[in-house]
Amino acid sequence: LGTYTWQFLSKTAGTAVGFVDSYHLTPLDRNGVESLIINRHRRSGMALRFEEPEEASAIMRQRLRRAKSDEQLQALAREEFFDRLWRSSGQNVMLALFNWIRSAEFSEDQSTLTVRPLKPLKFDYLNDLPLDHAFTLKAFFLHKTLSLSDHSRIFNKSDSESTAILESLLNSHIIESVPVGERQGSKDYHVTRDGIYRLRPLLIHPVTTYLLSKNILY
């Protein structure tokens, strides 16, 4: 669950060819995510300022009150932001970057980037999923991708029953169709008219948290 895949389309003489090379990277910890985002921001040359957190813990509020300079306040606000970012995004770098962008606000003269306290996206609607949908999501973790026939075989369901479950997850934007280009060169699949589906990358951490809370994943 903690492995990221960065994909590069191979090219020959400036023309993209029909396969993708995958490189598996070691999952980043909390400090790694902070370093990645800050180093990425530094290339912009813009000043960076963190707003004081609105809903900090009692201990953090006490530390903020005791801060004796703006530099100390900024260091604490930055620490609190990235702590919350890590809790909300886990090892999903894509979700962490998405939440970073949502929290950023440019000054009028474009010289400073102000980072507002993080307000994580809510995924409470996952709790309303039927049990067969939840176990389908577990199957995506185990098998990475599923086709309609895969789902029917794994759960011993008819095509119509599997279609209803996958369409529900698709319409809820929890899963997505795997782009055809990423299937070319695969040892497991051939390009056919049948769709192949996977969890949306931005939803991997929320879905993991949801399945763990239901004791469906351990």
N, C-alpha and C positions, 0 to 999 in steps of 0.2 A: 504493500500500500504506500510505502514511502519512497518509491523510486520514480524519478522524473525522466521523461524521454524528450530530449531535444532532437528535432528532426531537420535534416538538411536535404533539399532536393539536389541530387547530383546533376552536374552539367557537363556537356561535352561540346567544345567549340562554341560556347555561348548558348547552346540549345539544351533545354531541360530534357532529361531522359526519364523513362517511366519507372523509376523506383526511388525509394526513400531509405536513407541510412539512418539508423537510430543509435543514439549514444545515451547510455544510462548513467545518470549522475548520482552521486551520494546525496541523500536527503540533507537539507540544511537545518541546523538548529536555530534557536531563537536569535542568537547573536549573528549567525550567518545570514538570516533574512534581513536583519537591520543593516549589516554591512553591504549586502547586495543592493538594497534600496538607496542607502546614503551614497554609495559610490556611483550609482547610476544617476542620482540627482546632481552630484558635483559636476558632472560634465555639462550641466546647463549653465553654470557660473552664477546662478541666482542665490541670493541670501535665503536662509531657511529659518523659520521661526515657528515654534510650537505653542499653541494656545494651552492655557492651564486646563487640566481635565475637570469636567463638571461632575462626574460621578466616581471620583476616586475613592479608594478604601480609606478607612479611618487613619491608618498608619501613613498612607501617602499624603492625606490632607495635613496631617501633623508635620510631616517633612516639608511640605510646601510652605506652611506658616513659618517654619524655622529658617527657611532659606534667607540668606543675608545679601544676596546679589541677584541681578537679572541672569547672570551666567548659571548660578545654582538653580534658579527657577526653570531655566531652559533645559538644563540637564535632567531635572526631575520630570518635567513635562514630556521630554523625549523618551525617557525610560518607561513612563506610564503608557505612552502611546504604543511603543513597540511590544510591551508586555501584553496589552490588549489585542494588538494585531496578531501576535503569535497564538494567543488563545483562540481567536476567531478564525484564523486561517490554517493553523497547524503547519504541516510541511508542504502545503499547496502554494507554491510560489506564485502561480497565476492568480489565485484568490487574494494573496497578500498584496500583490501589485494592484489588483483591482480596487481593494479597500484603500490602499494608499492614494490612488488617483481620486477616489470618491471624497477623501478627506482633505484634499489639497485645494487651495484657493489662491489665485494670483492677485498681486496688488495691481492697482490701476496703471502704474508705470512699468509693470512687468519686471520689477527688480527684486521682488521678494515673494517667496512661496510660503504662505501661512498654512500650517497643518492643524486642522480643527480636531478636537477630541473624537476618537473613533466611535462611530455608531454602526455596529455590525449589522449586516443584512439579517432579516428574520427568516428562518426556515421552518416555522412552526407547522406549516401545512403538511410537512412530512409525517407528522403524528397522526394525520387523518387517513394515511394510506391503508388499504386493506392488507391483511396478512399475506395473501398471495403476491401482492405487489412488493412487499418488504422482502420476501424470500427471493423474488426475481432480482431485486437489487443485490442481494447477497450473491446470487449466481453470476452477476456481472463482475463482482470482485474476484470470484473464483476463476472465471473463464475469460475475463477481460472484454470479450465481445460475444454477442449472441445474435443468431438469425432466428427467424420465425420457427424453422424446423428444429433448431437447437433447443429452443424453449419448449416446444411441444414434446420433444423426446425426453428432456431432463425432468419435466414436471408431469409427464404422461397426460397431457391435455390435447384436446382437439385443436386444429388450426384456428378455428373461430375463437376458442377460449384464449389461446395464446395471443391472437391478434388483438383482442379486446384489452388484455393486460398491457401489451407493448404500446398500443396506440394511446392508452391512458397515460403511461409514463412519458411517451413522446409529446403528447399535447400539453403535459405539465412541465415540459422543458427539463426533465430530469435526465433523459437519455437523448442521444442524437444519432443520426446515421453516420457511419464511418465514411469519409470521403473516398471516392473510388481510387484516387492516386495513392492512398495509404495502403490499399489492399494489393496493389501490384507488387509482385515479387514475394508475396507472403507464401510461406510453406503450408499454411493451414487453410487458406481460402483462395478460391478462384473468383474472378469477377463474373457475377451472374445477375440475373434480374432480381433475385432475392436480396432484400436489404440486410445489412449487417449493422448492429447497433452497439453503442457503448455508453457509459456514464459520461455526462458532460464534465469536462475537467474542473470547472468552477464549482461543481456540486460534490466532488469526491470527498472533501473534508466534512461538509454538513451531513452527507449521507452516511459516512463512516460513524460520525457522532451519534446519529439517529439509530443506526443498527446496533451499536454498542449499548445504547440506552435500553434497547429492547432485548438484549442478550441474544441477538441473532448472529452478531459477530463477537468474537472473544479476543 
